[in-house]
Amino acid sequence: MYCGLRPVAVGRNNWLFVGSEAGGKTAAILMSLCATCKRVGIDPLAYLRDVLERISTHPASRIAELVPDQWRKIRAGPDQGESPSTSADP
């Protein structure tokens, strides 16, 4: 648990000077996305690069596909994306 919080503790003083409230919100969103990527086992840079490249052409009705855990399942392919316990097979 401590290792997950260490980046927060190390950067705490630096984040006092994010420039504005909007900058703080942006930093919080990016840190949350990166932490989620790490939690589900994907490279945050690869995820952000792929999502930012495709977001302008991705259909809004399928925006849920771009959250980290769904993105990982889609990139892994149909057989590798789901664990056996969540499979729909009888």
C-alpha positions in Angstrom: 0.0 0.0 0.0 2.8 2.4 0.9 4.5 2.0 -2.5 1.2 3.1 -4.2 1.1 6.3 -2.1 4.8 7.2 -2.3 4.4 9.3 -5.5 1.7 11.3 -3.7 3.9 11.9 -0.7 7.0 12.8 -2.8 5.2 15.3 -5.0 3.0 16.9 -2.3 5.0 20.0 -2.0 5.4 20.4 -5.7 1.7 20.2 -6.3 1.1 23.2 -4.1 2.2 25.2 -7.2 0.3 23.7 -10.0 -0.5 27.1 -11.3 -4.3 27.2 -11.1 -7.3 25.2 -9.9 -7.8 23.9 -13.5 -4.1 22.8 -13.5 -4.6 20.9 -10.3 -7.7 19.2 -11.6 -5.8 18.2 -14.8 -2.9 16.8 -12.8 -5.4 14.8 -10.6 -7.1 13.3 -13.6 -3.8 12.3 -15.3 -2.5 10.8 -12.0 -5.7 8.9 -11.6 -5.5 7.5 -15.1 -1.9 6.5 -14.7 -2.6 4.8 -11.3 -5.6 2.9 -12.9 -3.4 1.8 -15.8 -0.7 0.5 -13.4 -3.4 -1.3 -11.3 -4.8 -3.2 -14.4 -1.3 -4.0 -15.6 -0.9 -1.7 -18.7 1.8 0.8 -19.6 0.3 4.3 -18.9 2.3 5.9 -21.7 1.1 3.3 -24.3 -2.5 3.7 -23.1 -2.5 7.5 -23.2 -0.7 7.6 -26.6 -3.3 5.2 -28.1 -6.3 6.9 -26.6 -5.2 10.4 -27.6 -4.5 9.3 -31.2 -7.9 7.7 -31.6 -10.2 9.8 -29.5 -11.1 12.3 -32.2 -12.5 9.5 -34.5 -13.8 7.1 -31.8 -17.6 7.0 -31.7 -19.1 8.7 -28.7 -21.5 5.7 -28.2 -18.5 3.5 -27.6 -16.5 5.8 -25.3 -16.6 3.2 -22.5 -14.1 1.2 -24.6 -11.4 3.8 -23.8 -11.3 3.3 -20.0 -8.1 1.5 -19.0 -9.6 -1.9 -18.1 -11.8 -2.1 -21.2 -9.0 -0.9 -23.4 -6.8 -3.7 -22.1 -9.4 -6.3 -22.8 -9.9 -5.1 -26.3 -6.2 -4.9 -27.0 -5.6 -8.4 -25.6 -8.1 -9.9 -28.0 -11.3 -11.9 -27.5 -9.7 -15.0 -25.9 -7.1 -13.2 -23.7 -9.2 -10.3 -22.4 -11.5 -12.1 -20.0 -10.7 -14.2 -17.1 -12.2 -17.7 -17.1 -14.5 -16.9 -14.2 -16.3 -14.1 -16.1 -16.6 -16.0 -19.4 -20.2 -16.4 -20.8 -19.4 -20.0 -21.8 -21.5 -22.7 -20.0 
